[in-house]
Amino acid sequence: MPKKYPDEVRERAVRMTLDRVQDYPSMWAACRELAPKLSVGPETLRKWVRQAQSDAGERTGPTSEELEEIKRLKRENRDCARQVIETI
């Protein structure tokens, strides 16, 4: 599935949110307030911010590179399983 938003939009939105989060009682409040101004959904923005924080080592969780590797390995496993089934 293609990305709905260009990387530049994501990066700008994350930067803007992180720059302004201290003005809000929570990250969710910041995302709810800023998302409509950025033409994205608040949950989408929250996920982008969390992923950016993981990528920067500020939050626990898989980085974007690790998530891509996991996707690649799952696809590889699915292909291998398919080949095994076809040879039976």
C-alpha positions in Angstrom: 0.0 0.0 0.0 1.5 3.4 -0.9 2.1 6.0 1.7 -0.7 8.4 2.0 1.5 11.3 3.0 4.9 12.3 1.7 7.9 12.0 4.0 8.3 15.8 4.1 4.8 16.2 5.4 5.4 13.6 8.1 8.8 15.1 9.1 7.3 18.6 9.3 4.3 17.5 11.3 6.5 15.6 13.8 8.9 18.5 14.2 6.0 20.9 14.7 4.4 18.7 17.3 7.6 18.1 19.2 8.3 21.8 19.2 4.9 22.6 20.7 4.1 19.6 22.9 5.3 21.5 26.1 2.4 23.9 25.6 -0.2 21.0 26.1 -1.0 18.8 29.0 -0.2 15.6 27.0 1.1 14.4 23.7 -2.4 13.3 22.8 -3.8 16.8 23.5 -1.1 18.3 21.3 -1.9 15.8 18.5 -5.6 16.5 18.7 -5.1 20.2 18.5 -2.4 20.3 15.8 -3.5 17.4 13.5 -6.4 19.3 11.8 -4.1 22.2 11.1 -1.7 19.8 9.4 -4.6 18.0 7.5 -3.9 14.6 9.2 -5.7 12.6 11.8 -4.7 12.9 15.4 -3.9 9.2 15.8 -1.8 9.3 12.6 0.2 12.2 14.0 0.6 10.5 17.4 1.9 7.4 15.7 4.3 9.4 13.6 5.6 11.2 16.7 6.0 7.9 18.7 7.9 6.3 15.8 10.2 9.4 15.4 10.9 9.1 19.2 11.7 5.4 18.8 14.0 6.1 15.8 15.8 8.8 17.9 16.2 6.4 20.8 14.0 8.5 23.1 11.4 5.8 23.4 11.5 2.1 23.6 10.2 0.1 20.7 11.3 -1.0 17.2 12.9 1.6 15.0 11.7 2.2 11.4 14.6 0.1 10.1 13.8 -2.8 12.4 10.1 -2.6 11.3 11.2 -2.8 7.7 13.4 -5.8 8.5 10.5 -7.5 10.2 8.3 -6.9 7.2 11.0 -8.3 4.9 11.5 -11.4 7.0 7.7 -12.1 7.2 7.5 -11.7 3.4 10.4 -14.1 3.0 8.9 -16.6 5.4 5.6 -16.5 3.6 7.3 -17.0 0.2 9.3 -20.0 1.7 6.1 -21.6 3.1 4.4 -21.1 -0.2 7.3 -22.8 -2.1 7.2 -25.7 0.4 3.4 -26.2 -0.1 3.8 -26.1 -3.9 6.5 -28.8 -3.8 4.3 -31.2 -1.7 
